[in-house]
């Protein structure tokens, strides 16, 4: 019985696709949409976009079509169509919603911190543009929360990339990368660890340095120790930092 119902349903849909009754197709497309059957709805709306182009119905059809892609979790296409909707129907009552969803689709496609963060940066850009355009929107708090989440992801990406140089023993590159990360994200949750890694990197660079650069580099490590202790006197890395300070002073006396 289930197979018979399914076959009949498929047959009805195939007849609908071949039909030239576009009003019926429009109503059926909305029915499929309301049932969250986006696979069937999207095919009908796609045809209707061409049929009703330039008419009063085109706006609603385009709106549904963008949402069908969103419902199918194709956020790249959905975001594209929401942006296209805004440019095609700039006076639409759905404009604010479409602008928000355009940015939100970038957010939904934002990957883990270890991967390329192009979509995260685009999401931040679009969300900020939405906030600037619609400062009284009821989506403002949500938009700001999303921006915070995305910045946290970029912050983690920056830290992990910089720390990789440290883990690989490339201390010169680690110092530069860690300092850049700290400059880009001065309030980062990784600030304490970054400052210690810079300190240890400077010490390791000195300890493995050529003779002519040892003095300069040990002094840089001592200077970094003072900066670290000033900000984090009770850090979990305090003992390790103190050892670096002691060894740097001992090395300078020998030199």
C-alpha beads as a LAMMPS data file, in Angstrom:
LAMMPS data file: protein, C-alpha beads

255 atoms
254 bonds

1 atom types
1 bond types

-500.0 500.0 xlo xhi
-500.0 500.0 ylo yhi
-500.0 500.0 zlo zhi

Masses

1 110.0

Atoms # bond

1 1 1 0.000 0.000 0.000
2 1 1 2.865 2.343 0.861
3 1 1 4.489 1.577 -2.498
4 1 1 1.206 2.233 -4.296
5 1 1 0.782 5.594 -2.553
6 1 1 4.390 6.521 -3.306
7 1 1 4.006 5.518 -6.981
8 1 1 0.810 7.514 -7.288
9 1 1 2.474 10.504 -5.676
10 1 1 5.418 10.295 -8.087
11 1 1 3.051 9.964 -11.018
12 1 1 1.074 13.039 -9.915
13 1 1 4.284 15.028 -9.564
14 1 1 5.481 14.010 -13.032
15 1 1 2.135 15.104 -14.495
16 1 1 2.465 18.390 -12.632
17 1 1 5.930 18.962 -14.108
18 1 1 4.565 18.472 -17.638
19 1 1 1.547 20.682 -17.000
20 1 1 1.252 24.186 -18.462
21 1 1 -1.056 25.260 -15.633
22 1 1 1.416 27.588 -13.929
23 1 1 -1.021 28.779 -11.307
24 1 1 -1.464 25.187 -10.193
25 1 1 2.319 24.694 -10.186
26 1 1 2.694 27.786 -8.022
27 1 1 0.130 26.573 -5.486
28 1 1 1.605 23.061 -5.419
29 1 1 5.141 24.457 -5.047
30 1 1 3.992 26.378 -1.982
31 1 1 2.339 23.234 -0.608
32 1 1 5.572 21.287 -1.002
33 1 1 7.446 24.184 0.585
34 1 1 5.094 24.289 3.590
35 1 1 5.633 20.549 4.055
36 1 1 9.418 21.160 3.911
37 1 1 9.611 19.012 0.788
38 1 1 12.173 21.340 -0.718
39 1 1 13.404 18.886 -3.354
40 1 1 10.011 18.905 -5.096
41 1 1 9.319 22.573 -4.426
42 1 1 12.623 23.845 -5.783
43 1 1 12.135 22.244 -9.197
44 1 1 8.747 23.911 -9.586
45 1 1 9.921 27.308 -8.334
46 1 1 12.912 27.155 -10.671
47 1 1 10.626 26.826 -13.687
48 1 1 8.255 29.490 -12.355
49 1 1 11.118 31.975 -12.007
50 1 1 11.384 32.051 -15.798
51 1 1 7.642 32.001 -16.415
52 1 1 6.816 34.882 -14.069
53 1 1 9.947 36.975 -14.630
54 1 1 9.063 40.666 -14.616
55 1 1 5.653 40.113 -13.029
56 1 1 4.336 40.896 -9.550
57 1 1 4.656 37.222 -8.583
58 1 1 8.353 37.029 -9.390
59 1 1 9.368 38.483 -6.024
60 1 1 7.568 35.843 -3.938
61 1 1 8.742 33.016 -6.203
62 1 1 12.362 34.168 -5.905
63 1 1 11.944 34.447 -2.121
64 1 1 10.650 30.881 -1.878
65 1 1 13.339 29.629 -4.231
66 1 1 16.125 31.080 -2.077
67 1 1 14.539 29.515 0.997
68 1 1 14.315 26.121 -0.719
69 1 1 18.094 26.136 -1.165
70 1 1 18.401 27.171 2.472
71 1 1 16.070 24.342 3.521
72 1 1 18.219 21.859 1.593
73 1 1 21.239 23.169 3.535
74 1 1 22.956 24.357 0.379
75 1 1 24.125 27.522 2.093
76 1 1 26.458 28.650 -0.678
77 1 1 23.611 28.731 -3.193
78 1 1 21.098 30.018 -0.655
79 1 1 23.380 32.913 0.275
80 1 1 23.887 33.703 -3.410
81 1 1 20.146 33.791 -4.052
82 1 1 19.397 35.884 -0.964
83 1 1 21.987 38.430 -2.138
84 1 1 20.584 38.319 -5.649
85 1 1 17.075 38.774 -4.227
86 1 1 18.145 41.985 -2.461
87 1 1 19.673 43.448 -5.622
88 1 1 16.723 42.351 -7.793
89 1 1 13.987 43.513 -5.404
90 1 1 15.534 46.399 -3.416
91 1 1 12.126 47.647 -2.220
92 1 1 10.868 44.224 -1.102
93 1 1 9.305 43.751 2.320
94 1 1 11.659 40.756 2.618
95 1 1 14.814 42.805 2.027
96 1 1 15.991 43.004 5.643
97 1 1 15.372 39.290 6.174
98 1 1 17.219 38.400 2.957
99 1 1 20.204 40.586 3.905
100 1 1 20.448 38.898 7.263
101 1 1 20.155 35.410 5.772
102 1 1 22.806 36.230 3.185
103 1 1 25.265 36.890 6.025
104 1 1 23.935 33.969 8.072
105 1 1 24.604 31.545 5.202
106 1 1 28.262 32.585 5.215
107 1 1 28.272 31.898 8.960
108 1 1 26.732 28.450 8.497
109 1 1 29.410 27.614 5.917
110 1 1 32.211 28.826 8.188
111 1 1 34.487 25.801 8.801
112 1 1 36.533 24.629 11.787
113 1 1 39.431 26.902 12.868
114 1 1 41.989 24.572 11.287
115 1 1 40.576 25.235 7.799
116 1 1 40.508 28.270 5.503
117 1 1 38.487 31.082 7.102
118 1 1 37.370 32.975 3.982
119 1 1 33.696 32.346 4.752
120 1 1 34.182 33.443 8.361
121 1 1 35.634 36.749 7.217
122 1 1 32.846 37.218 4.656
123 1 1 30.262 36.450 7.331
124 1 1 31.746 39.093 9.635
125 1 1 31.783 41.617 6.796
126 1 1 28.163 40.884 5.838
127 1 1 26.907 40.808 9.421
128 1 1 28.565 44.149 10.148
129 1 1 27.024 45.598 6.994
130 1 1 23.622 44.333 8.143
131 1 1 24.083 45.944 11.572
132 1 1 25.077 49.228 9.978
133 1 1 22.055 49.213 7.656
134 1 1 19.526 48.018 10.225
135 1 1 20.571 49.308 13.674
136 1 1 17.017 48.868 15.009
137 1 1 16.538 45.322 13.739
138 1 1 15.455 42.636 16.202
139 1 1 18.373 40.578 14.803
140 1 1 21.066 42.948 16.091
141 1 1 21.891 40.963 19.249
142 1 1 22.040 37.720 17.319
143 1 1 24.215 39.336 14.634
144 1 1 26.659 40.627 17.256
145 1 1 26.829 37.209 18.935
146 1 1 27.632 35.604 15.580
147 1 1 30.378 38.151 14.910
148 1 1 31.870 37.358 18.342
149 1 1 31.827 33.625 17.560
150 1 1 33.483 34.188 14.212
151 1 1 36.177 36.419 15.695
152 1 1 36.857 33.704 18.281
153 1 1 37.330 31.228 15.439
154 1 1 39.732 33.560 13.612
155 1 1 41.548 34.134 16.888
156 1 1 41.991 30.378 17.403
157 1 1 43.150 29.949 13.799
158 1 1 45.740 32.704 14.260
159 1 1 47.014 31.252 17.543
160 1 1 47.233 27.665 16.293
161 1 1 49.068 28.742 13.148
162 1 1 51.590 30.746 15.173
163 1 1 52.051 27.993 17.768
164 1 1 52.809 25.502 15.011
165 1 1 56.104 27.313 14.322
166 1 1 56.950 26.973 18.019
167 1 1 56.102 23.262 18.048
168 1 1 58.291 22.750 14.975
169 1 1 61.200 24.492 16.697
170 1 1 61.249 27.391 14.243
171 1 1 61.565 29.956 17.026
172 1 1 62.400 32.965 14.880
173 1 1 59.241 32.505 12.825
174 1 1 57.277 31.666 15.993
175 1 1 58.202 34.991 17.606
176 1 1 57.032 36.946 14.551
177 1 1 53.810 34.946 14.134
178 1 1 52.925 35.057 17.839
179 1 1 53.522 38.808 17.994
180 1 1 51.310 39.338 14.938
181 1 1 48.579 37.193 16.497
182 1 1 48.763 39.239 19.690
183 1 1 48.629 42.494 17.749
184 1 1 45.604 41.367 15.730
185 1 1 43.755 40.017 18.772
186 1 1 45.003 42.004 21.805
187 1 1 42.190 40.701 24.037
188 1 1 42.623 37.084 22.986
189 1 1 41.956 34.337 25.510
190 1 1 45.356 32.928 24.489
191 1 1 47.228 36.099 25.511
192 1 1 48.953 34.578 28.549
193 1 1 50.142 31.527 26.647
194 1 1 51.238 33.613 23.675
195 1 1 53.359 35.834 25.902
196 1 1 55.018 32.812 27.487
197 1 1 55.655 31.201 24.100
198 1 1 57.271 34.412 22.872
199 1 1 59.470 34.414 25.988
200 1 1 60.480 30.780 25.566
201 1 1 61.012 31.244 21.819
202 1 1 63.377 34.140 22.485
203 1 1 65.287 32.060 25.018
204 1 1 65.462 29.037 22.692
205 1 1 66.624 31.285 19.862
206 1 1 69.393 32.640 22.104
207 1 1 70.395 29.188 23.356
208 1 1 70.746 27.926 19.795
209 1 1 72.275 31.107 18.433
210 1 1 75.596 31.843 16.817
211 1 1 78.133 33.416 19.210
212 1 1 77.864 36.937 17.819
213 1 1 74.140 37.141 18.493
214 1 1 73.927 35.409 21.884
215 1 1 74.207 38.522 24.074
216 1 1 71.555 40.437 22.140
217 1 1 69.157 37.498 22.162
218 1 1 69.576 36.587 25.836
219 1 1 68.938 40.222 26.732
220 1 1 65.771 40.096 24.609
221 1 1 64.670 37.021 26.592
222 1 1 65.293 38.839 29.903
223 1 1 63.297 41.817 28.699
224 1 1 60.457 39.510 27.655
225 1 1 60.543 37.812 31.065
226 1 1 59.959 41.162 32.810
227 1 1 57.025 41.876 30.531
228 1 1 55.500 38.438 31.140
229 1 1 55.850 38.580 34.946
230 1 1 54.458 42.115 35.041
231 1 1 51.221 40.912 33.425
232 1 1 51.044 37.374 34.842
233 1 1 52.878 37.089 38.189
234 1 1 50.822 34.042 39.201
235 1 1 50.724 32.265 35.868
236 1 1 50.909 28.492 35.551
237 1 1 54.041 29.214 33.492
238 1 1 55.657 31.372 36.200
239 1 1 58.125 28.663 37.307
240 1 1 59.140 27.926 33.735
241 1 1 59.536 31.635 33.061
242 1 1 61.701 32.024 36.167
243 1 1 63.993 29.214 34.974
244 1 1 64.356 30.960 31.624
245 1 1 65.255 34.177 33.416
246 1 1 67.852 32.424 35.589
247 1 1 69.441 30.543 32.680
248 1 1 69.551 33.718 30.564
249 1 1 71.363 35.611 33.328
250 1 1 73.814 32.735 33.804
251 1 1 74.494 32.613 30.084
252 1 1 75.213 36.344 29.958
253 1 1 77.787 36.044 32.778
254 1 1 79.552 33.279 30.872
255 1 1 79.522 35.323 27.668

Bonds

1 1 1 2
2 1 2 3
3 1 3 4
4 1 4 5
5 1 5 6
6 1 6 7
7 1 7 8
8 1 8 9
9 1 9 10
10 1 10 11
11 1 11 12
12 1 12 13
13 1 13 14
14 1 14 15
15 1 15 16
16 1 16 17
17 1 17 18
18 1 18 19
19 1 19 20
20 1 20 21
21 1 21 22
22 1 22 23
23 1 23 24
24 1 24 25
25 1 25 26
26 1 26 27
27 1 27 28
28 1 28 29
29 1 29 30
30 1 30 31
31 1 31 32
32 1 32 33
33 1 33 34
34 1 34 35
35 1 35 36
36 1 36 37
37 1 37 38
38 1 38 39
39 1 39 40
40 1 40 41
41 1 41 42
42 1 42 43
43 1 43 44
44 1 44 45
45 1 45 46
46 1 46 47
47 1 47 48
48 1 48 49
49 1 49 50
50 1 50 51
51 1 51 52
52 1 52 53
53 1 53 54
54 1 54 55
55 1 55 56
56 1 56 57
57 1 57 58
58 1 58 59
59 1 59 60
60 1 60 61
61 1 61 62
62 1 62 63
63 1 63 64
64 1 64 65
65 1 65 66
66 1 66 67
67 1 67 68
68 1 68 69
69 1 69 70
70 1 70 71
71 1 71 72
72 1 72 73
73 1 73 74
74 1 74 75
75 1 75 76
76 1 76 77
77 1 77 78
78 1 78 79
79 1 79 80
80 1 80 81
81 1 81 82
82 1 82 83
83 1 83 84
84 1 84 85
85 1 85 86
86 1 86 87
87 1 87 88
88 1 88 89
89 1 89 90
90 1 90 91
91 1 91 92
92 1 92 93
93 1 93 94
94 1 94 95
95 1 95 96
96 1 96 97
97 1 97 98
98 1 98 99
99 1 99 100
100 1 100 101
101 1 101 102
102 1 102 103
103 1 103 104
104 1 104 105
105 1 105 106
106 1 106 107
107 1 107 108
108 1 108 109
109 1 109 110
110 1 110 111
111 1 111 112
112 1 112 113
113 1 113 114
114 1 114 115
115 1 115 116
116 1 116 117
117 1 117 118
118 1 118 119
119 1 119 120
120 1 120 121
121 1 121 122
122 1 122 123
123 1 123 124
124 1 124 125
125 1 125 126
126 1 126 127
127 1 127 128
128 1 128 129
129 1 129 130
130 1 130 131
131 1 131 132
132 1 132 133
133 1 133 134
134 1 134 135
135 1 135 136
136 1 136 137
137 1 137 138
138 1 138 139
139 1 139 140
140 1 140 141
141 1 141 142
142 1 142 143
143 1 143 144
144 1 144 145
145 1 145 146
146 1 146 147
147 1 147 148
148 1 148 149
149 1 149 150
150 1 150 151
151 1 151 152
152 1 152 153
153 1 153 154
154 1 154 155
155 1 155 156
156 1 156 157
157 1 157 158
158 1 158 159
159 1 159 160
160 1 160 161
161 1 161 162
162 1 162 163
163 1 163 164
164 1 164 165
165 1 165 166
166 1 166 167
167 1 167 168
168 1 168 169
169 1 169 170
170 1 170 171
171 1 171 172
172 1 172 173
173 1 173 174
174 1 174 175
175 1 175 176
176 1 176 177
177 1 177 178
178 1 178 179
179 1 179 180
180 1 180 181
181 1 181 182
182 1 182 183
183 1 183 184
184 1 184 185
185 1 185 186
186 1 186 187
187 1 187 188
188 1 188 189
189 1 189 190
190 1 190 191
191 1 191 192
192 1 192 193
193 1 193 194
194 1 194 195
195 1 195 196
196 1 196 197
197 1 197 198
198 1 198 199
199 1 199 200
200 1 200 201
201 1 201 202
202 1 202 203
203 1 203 204
204 1 204 205
205 1 205 206
206 1 206 207
207 1 207 208
208 1 208 209
209 1 209 210
210 1 210 211
211 1 211 212
212 1 212 213
213 1 213 214
214 1 214 215
215 1 215 216
216 1 216 217
217 1 217 218
218 1 218 219
219 1 219 220
220 1 220 221
221 1 221 222
222 1 222 223
223 1 223 224
224 1 224 225
225 1 225 226
226 1 226 227
227 1 227 228
228 1 228 229
229 1 229 230
230 1 230 231
231 1 231 232
232 1 232 233
233 1 233 234
234 1 234 235
235 1 235 236
236 1 236 237
237 1 237 238
238 1 238 239
239 1 239 240
240 1 240 241
241 1 241 242
242 1 242 243
243 1 243 244
244 1 244 245
245 1 245 246
246 1 246 247
247 1 247 248
248 1 248 249
249 1 249 250
250 1 250 251
251 1 251 252
252 1 252 253
253 1 253 254
254 1 254 255
